[in-house]
Amino acid sequence: MSGLSFAIPGGIGAVLAGLMFVLLRGDRRSVVDTIVHVALAAVTAVFLGYLASRAIDNPGGFLEILVGGLLSGVLYSLVALGFVLIFKASGVFNYAQGAMVLVAGLALVRSLDYLTGLGVANIVAIPLAILFSGAVMALCAFVIEKWVLRPLLNQDGLTLFMSTIGATFVLEGLAQMVFGSGVYPLRLFPTDAWILGEGMFPGGILVNKLDVWGGLIAAILVVALAAFFQYTKTGRALRAVADDHAAAQSVGIPISWIWFIVWLVAGIVALVAATVWGTKLGVQFSIVFLALKALPVLIIGGFTSVPGAIVGGLIVGAGEKLAEIYLGELIGGGIEYWFAYVLALAVLLVRPQGLYGEKIIERI
C-alpha cells in the first residue's frame, strides 16, 4: 500500500486547492465545470502518484509493463488510422472499418494458404497474396463509393453513418461466405520476445517482436499519410472535400474520385492492420470488434488528426495495461476491458474535440 500513501495526499491537496479556487472565484456559471475538472485532476494525480511509487519499488517490472502497453497501443492506432482518414477526407464516421480489416485479413490469409498449398515459395507467395488483398480492398472501395456513398452525396452525416453500418454487415457476410469463417493463423512477423536490460533489471525486460514491428509500421504509415495530406494535390483535395462537399464540387473537384481514393487508402491501412492483428490473434470474426476498441482512441486523439490516432493509441495502450496490473490488485480485475472508455469519457468532459482535434466554432 506504499503507492496509496504516496498518491492520496496529492489527490486530496488537488481537491482542496480546486474547491478553494471555486469558492474564491464566485462564478456560478462555471462552478460545475470547474468542480468536474478539479475532480478529474485529483483522480489523475492519485493514479499517477500511485504509479510513480510502484515504479520506484520495481522499476524493471514497471518499465516492462509500460513498454508492452505502448506497443499494444500502436496496434490500436493502426485500426484508428482508417477511421481518421475517412472522417478527415469525407466527414463520414466509417463504422465499417473493422469489417474492412476482416475482409483484408481473410483475403490475405486464404490466398496465402492457397499459394503455399500449390508449392509456391513464401518469398513469392507473400507478395502475391498482399497484391491480391490490395485488389480486394480496391474492389471494396469502388463498390462502396459507387453504390453506397455516391447516391447519398450531400446528405447529412447521420445518413452516411447509417450507410456504413449497412456496409459493415454486407462486408462481414460476404467475406465469410467467400473466404470461410474459421480461425486462420497468419505468421508474417516473428512472435517471440527479446530480453533486454538483463544487466540492469533482474530477469530483464521482455519486449514482443511483433509489437515492435507494429510500431515501426505505424510510424511509417503516419509519416506517409502526413506527407500525402500536406504535400500532394490529391491530399489537399481530400481536405477541401471534407470542409464542404458543395464548395469542392463548385471548383471542379471530382467528389466520386476523391471518395474512392480515400476509401482505397483506408482499405490499405486496414490490410496493414490485418497483417499485424492477424499474426497476433489469428484472422477471425472477432477482428471486427477492433473498431470498438479504436473508438476511445479516436475520442482521445481527435477524429481529424493522424498523429492524434497514434498518441491516443499510446495513451490507451499504456493506461489500460498499467491500470490492469497495478489497480487490479486493489479494485479487482477486468480493468483492461473498460479503462479506455472511462478515459475517453474524461477527455470528452474536458476537451470534446480530442487532444489534437480541430475545435469548430460556429457563428450564427
C-alpha positions as MATLAB code, in Angstrom:
seq = 'MSGLSFAIPGGIGAVLAGLMFVLLRGDRRSVVDTIVHVALAAVTAVFLGYLASRAIDNPGGFLEILVGGLLSGVLYSLVALGFVLIFKASGVFNYAQGAMVLVAGLALVRSLDYLTGLGVANIVAIPLAILFSGAVMALCAFVIEKWVLRPLLNQDGLTLFMSTIGATFVLEGLAQMVFGSGVYPLRLFPTDAWILGEGMFPGGILVNKLDVWGGLIAAILVVALAAFFQYTKTGRALRAVADDHAAAQSVGIPISWIWFIVWLVAGIVALVAATVWGTKLGVQFSIVFLALKALPVLIIGGFTSVPGAIVGGLIVGAGEKLAEIYLGELIGGGIEYWFAYVLALAVLLVRPQGLYGEKIIERI';
ca = [
       0.000    0.000    0.000;
       3.053    2.293   -0.222;
       1.719    3.625   -3.512;
      -1.519    4.786   -1.891;
       0.353    6.551    0.889;
       2.204    8.494   -1.806;
      -0.763    9.228   -4.071;
      -3.649   10.051   -1.724;
      -2.139   13.219   -0.158;
      -1.522   14.660   -3.627;
      -5.078   13.951   -4.668;
      -6.553   15.430   -1.508;
      -4.404   18.531   -1.976;
      -5.607   18.929   -5.556;
      -9.245   18.647   -4.468;
      -8.861   21.219   -1.663;
      -6.993   23.632   -3.928;
      -9.659   23.310   -6.613;
     -12.535   23.843   -4.191;
     -10.817   26.909   -2.748;
     -10.428   28.245   -6.278;
     -14.157   27.735   -6.941;
     -15.183   29.486   -3.724;
     -12.883   32.456   -4.258;
     -13.822   32.872   -7.907;
     -17.551   33.003   -7.234;
     -18.536   32.461  -10.879;
     -21.731   30.414  -10.604;
     -21.906   29.627  -14.306;
     -18.571   27.801  -14.264;
     -18.678   26.208  -10.805;
     -19.909   22.816  -12.056;
     -17.364   22.712  -14.875;
     -14.565   23.677  -12.524;
     -15.547   21.037   -9.971;
     -15.570   18.387  -12.699;
     -12.149   19.478  -13.924;
     -10.738   19.532  -10.413;
     -12.141   16.079   -9.680;
     -10.565   14.699  -12.836;
      -7.279   16.357  -11.950;
      -7.442   14.814   -8.479;
      -8.103   11.315   -9.807;
      -5.282   11.744  -12.307;
      -2.950   12.937   -9.563;
      -3.788    9.923   -7.396;
      -3.328    7.488  -10.291;
      -0.037    8.975  -11.479;
       1.286    9.273   -7.943;
       0.456    5.637   -7.260;
       2.136    4.553  -10.499;
       5.219    6.610   -9.631;
       5.534    4.874   -6.279;
       5.190    1.452   -7.872;
       7.798    2.374  -10.480;
      10.202    3.281   -7.693;
       9.518   -0.014   -5.919;
      10.110   -2.151   -9.033;
      11.494   -0.142  -11.968;
      12.155   -3.170  -14.172;
       8.632   -4.560  -13.890;
       7.078   -1.140  -14.375;
       9.156   -0.457  -17.473;
       8.235   -3.833  -18.986;
       4.507   -3.182  -18.491;
       4.815    0.366  -19.804;
       6.705   -0.642  -22.958;
       4.300   -3.513  -23.614;
       1.322   -1.201  -23.191;
       2.757    1.453  -25.509;
       3.470   -1.089  -28.229;
      -0.026   -2.585  -27.856;
      -1.425    0.926  -28.159;
       0.317    1.298  -31.509;
      -1.656   -1.702  -32.761;
      -4.898    0.044  -31.737;
      -3.694    3.090  -33.654;
      -3.369    1.057  -36.859;
      -7.125    0.460  -36.787;
      -7.902    4.022  -35.701;
      -5.963    5.433  -38.659;
      -8.564    4.078  -41.068;
     -11.325    5.909  -39.209;
      -9.334    9.141  -39.192;
      -8.585    9.004  -42.919;
     -12.197    8.652  -43.998;
     -13.550   11.132  -41.449;
     -10.840   13.661  -42.307;
     -11.483   13.432  -46.046;
     -15.240   12.932  -46.225;
     -16.702   13.801  -42.835;
     -18.082   10.238  -42.562;
     -17.573    8.096  -39.475;
     -16.832    4.745  -41.090;
     -18.302    2.079  -38.848;
     -17.250   -0.494  -41.477;
     -13.526   -0.101  -40.752;
     -13.469   -3.182  -38.532;
     -15.197   -5.196  -41.265;
     -12.617   -3.932  -43.759;
      -9.850   -5.278  -41.522;
     -11.632   -8.651  -41.507;
     -12.027   -8.675  -45.310;
      -8.374   -7.758  -45.847;
      -7.184  -10.362  -43.363;
      -9.300  -13.157  -44.812;
      -8.277  -12.325  -48.381;
      -4.620  -12.306  -47.360;
      -4.525  -15.484  -45.296;
      -6.706  -17.560  -47.602;
      -4.807  -16.551  -50.756;
      -1.524  -17.235  -48.964;
      -2.752  -20.675  -47.893;
      -3.817  -21.402  -51.470;
      -0.464  -20.375  -52.940;
       1.596  -22.283  -50.393;
      -0.652  -25.290  -50.984;
       0.396  -25.158  -54.641;
       4.023  -25.301  -53.561;
       4.828  -21.625  -54.178;
       7.710  -20.415  -52.012;
       6.898  -17.863  -49.316;
       9.186  -15.272  -50.869;
       6.863  -15.259  -53.881;
       3.572  -16.253  -52.229;
       3.553  -13.430  -49.665;
       3.882  -10.543  -52.186;
       1.287  -12.168  -54.454;
      -1.128  -12.598  -51.523;
      -0.608   -8.965  -50.498;
      -1.289   -7.784  -54.055;
      -4.444   -9.900  -54.204;
      -5.638   -8.488  -50.863;
      -4.928   -4.968  -52.087;
      -7.017   -5.659  -55.183;
      -9.858   -6.916  -52.981;
      -9.719   -3.716  -50.927;
      -9.725   -1.633  -54.142;
     -12.841   -3.509  -55.244;
     -14.486   -2.826  -51.871;
     -13.619    0.884  -52.165;
     -15.089    1.036  -55.674;
     -18.319   -0.733  -54.708;
     -18.845    1.312  -51.533;
     -18.192    4.603  -53.321;
     -20.409    3.834  -56.328;
     -23.382    2.080  -54.736;
     -23.360    3.335  -51.140;
     -21.872    6.820  -50.936;
     -22.482    8.343  -54.383;
     -26.308    8.089  -54.144;
     -26.074    9.817  -50.736;
     -23.916   12.728  -51.859;
     -24.599   15.936  -49.870;
     -26.727   14.068  -47.324;
     -26.255   14.705  -43.604;
     -23.616   12.886  -41.589;
     -26.090   10.625  -39.782;
     -27.382    9.223  -43.074;
     -23.854    8.482  -44.245;
     -23.004    6.893  -40.905;
     -26.017    4.591  -41.115;
     -24.948    3.576  -44.621;
     -21.565    2.432  -43.269;
     -23.373    0.278  -40.697;
     -25.191   -1.441  -43.538;
     -21.905   -1.851  -45.414;
     -20.443   -3.486  -42.307;
     -22.932   -6.345  -42.289;
     -22.632   -6.858  -46.051;
     -18.830   -6.999  -45.907;
     -18.837   -9.364  -42.937;
     -21.270  -11.768  -44.564;
     -19.634  -11.756  -48.000;
     -16.119  -12.136  -46.620;
     -17.032  -15.179  -44.558;
     -19.120  -16.667  -47.376;
     -16.269  -16.345  -49.888;
     -13.196  -16.974  -47.737;
     -14.590  -19.024  -44.838;
     -15.482  -18.320  -41.225;
     -12.840  -20.268  -39.308;
      -9.842  -19.052  -37.341;
      -6.873  -18.841  -39.704;
      -3.347  -18.382  -38.290;
      -1.163  -15.829  -40.032;
       2.590  -15.764  -39.500;
       4.098  -12.811  -41.299;
       6.035  -11.430  -38.324;
       8.004  -13.077  -35.516;
       6.015  -13.552  -32.312;
       8.793  -14.348  -29.856;
      10.309  -11.783  -27.500;
      13.597  -10.083  -26.841;
      15.016   -9.948  -23.311;
      16.574   -6.536  -22.795;
      18.437   -4.949  -19.896;
      19.362   -8.163  -18.076;
      22.321   -6.397  -16.507;
      20.178   -3.529  -15.206;
      16.990   -5.302  -14.087;
      16.555   -8.775  -12.561;
      15.313  -11.106  -15.291;
      15.463   -8.349  -17.915;
      12.573   -6.742  -19.795;
      10.517   -8.785  -22.261;
       9.670   -6.989  -25.500;
       7.470   -8.739  -28.065;
       8.947   -8.582  -31.570;
       5.504   -8.405  -33.167;
       4.678   -5.279  -31.175;
       7.939   -3.673  -32.308;
       7.123   -4.468  -35.937;
       3.697   -2.935  -35.444;
       5.276    0.210  -34.036;
       7.640    0.557  -36.988;
       4.822    0.039  -39.489;
       2.617    2.586  -37.733;
       5.452    5.144  -37.741;
       5.976    4.677  -41.484;
       2.235    4.996  -42.134;
       1.928    8.202  -40.119;
       4.826    9.846  -41.951;
       3.491    8.743  -45.343;
      -0.076    9.854  -44.635;
       1.006   13.191  -43.195;
       3.081   13.861  -46.312;
       0.205   12.717  -48.528;
      -2.310   15.126  -46.965;
       0.115   18.023  -46.733;
       2.111   17.966  -49.953;
       0.073   16.217  -52.669;
      -2.647   17.696  -54.831;
      -4.968   14.795  -54.051;
      -4.377   15.227  -50.316;
      -5.326   18.897  -50.465;
      -8.401   17.989  -52.487;
      -9.357   15.480  -49.798;
      -9.216   18.192  -47.156;
     -11.295   20.524  -49.324;
     -13.972   17.873  -49.769;
     -14.064   17.307  -46.014;
     -14.660   21.014  -45.362;
     -17.540   21.430  -47.817;
     -18.738   18.938  -50.445;
     -20.726   21.511  -52.426;
     -17.921   24.069  -52.468;
     -15.422   21.420  -53.559;
     -17.697   20.408  -56.425;
     -18.121   24.039  -57.489;
     -14.361   24.420  -58.052;
     -14.163   21.235  -60.119;
     -13.022   18.637  -57.572;
     -14.474   15.216  -58.553;
     -16.146   14.035  -55.363;
     -16.622   10.443  -56.512;
     -12.945   10.032  -57.402;
     -11.803   11.616  -54.142;
     -14.029    9.337  -52.088;
     -12.740    6.295  -53.969;
      -9.147    7.314  -53.237;
      -9.743    7.847  -49.526;
     -11.608    4.552  -49.128;
      -8.822    2.810  -51.036;
      -6.192    4.306  -48.723;
      -8.304    3.302  -45.705;
      -8.508   -0.199  -47.182;
      -4.721   -0.362  -47.464;
      -4.434    0.756  -43.833;
      -6.942   -1.978  -42.946;
      -4.755   -4.506  -44.780;
      -1.706   -3.407  -42.783;
      -3.679   -3.667  -39.541;
      -4.904   -7.118  -40.579;
      -1.359   -8.393  -41.110;
      -0.348   -7.372  -37.587;
      -3.550   -8.307  -35.750;
      -3.909  -11.497  -37.780;
      -0.431  -12.538  -36.675;
      -1.275  -11.672  -33.086;
      -4.759  -13.217  -32.776;
      -5.306  -15.193  -35.960;
      -7.648  -13.957  -38.681;
     -11.146  -14.453  -37.289;
     -14.511  -12.748  -36.941;
     -13.573  -11.111  -33.616;
     -11.218   -8.754  -35.502;
     -14.358   -6.808  -36.440;
     -14.683   -5.663  -32.836;
     -11.348   -3.858  -33.051;
     -13.486   -0.993  -34.309;
     -14.997   -0.686  -30.837;
     -11.551   -0.567  -29.216;
     -10.426    2.090  -31.672;
     -13.340    4.376  -30.726;
     -11.828    5.648  -27.433;
      -8.518    6.098  -29.258;
     -10.282    8.401  -31.720;
     -12.071   10.322  -28.987;
      -8.842   10.913  -27.101;
      -6.663   11.799  -30.092;
      -9.264   13.581  -32.220;
     -11.283   12.348  -35.185;
      -9.415   14.500  -37.725;
      -5.807   14.029  -36.624;
      -3.473   11.321  -37.933;
      -0.862   11.981  -35.195;
      -3.741   12.090  -32.702;
      -4.640    8.494  -33.586;
      -1.109    7.439  -32.649;
      -0.994    9.469  -29.437;
      -4.467    8.260  -28.434;
      -3.439    4.667  -29.052;
      -0.313    5.067  -26.921;
      -2.313    6.584  -24.064;
      -4.955    3.856  -24.195;
      -2.462    1.022  -24.542;
      -0.203    2.149  -21.720;
      -3.053    3.259  -19.454;
      -5.046    0.044  -19.642;
      -2.006   -2.183  -19.055;
      -0.801   -0.173  -16.072;
      -4.310    0.055  -14.625;
      -4.902   -3.690  -15.035;
      -1.665   -4.644  -13.283;
      -1.492   -2.054  -10.532;
      -5.139   -1.209   -9.848;
      -6.396   -4.748  -10.359;
      -4.940   -5.779   -7.043;
      -6.916   -3.012   -5.323;
     -10.325   -2.959   -7.032;
     -10.449   -6.266   -8.902;
      -9.549   -7.458  -12.392;
     -11.064   -6.792  -15.778;
      -9.996   -3.130  -15.779;
      -8.385   -3.530  -19.190;
     -11.795   -4.008  -20.817;
     -13.371   -0.722  -19.680;
     -10.477    1.588  -18.801;
     -10.201    3.073  -22.319;
     -13.876    4.065  -22.376;
     -13.683    5.751  -18.974;
     -10.599    7.614  -20.112;
     -12.388    8.703  -23.291;
     -15.329    9.970  -21.216;
     -12.940   12.028  -19.104;
     -11.410   13.576  -22.226;
     -14.887   14.418  -23.563;
     -15.656   16.306  -20.354;
     -12.509   18.412  -20.628;
     -11.750   18.613  -24.352;
     -14.622   17.317  -26.536;
     -12.677   17.645  -29.800;
      -9.837   15.443  -28.503;
      -6.222   16.287  -27.797;
      -5.353   17.043  -31.425;
      -8.800   17.556  -32.943;
      -9.911   20.770  -34.588;
     -12.157   22.956  -32.445;
     -15.059   24.058  -34.629;
     -16.599   27.436  -33.799;
     -19.930   28.129  -35.471;
     -21.279   31.660  -35.582;
     -24.979   32.373  -36.017;
];
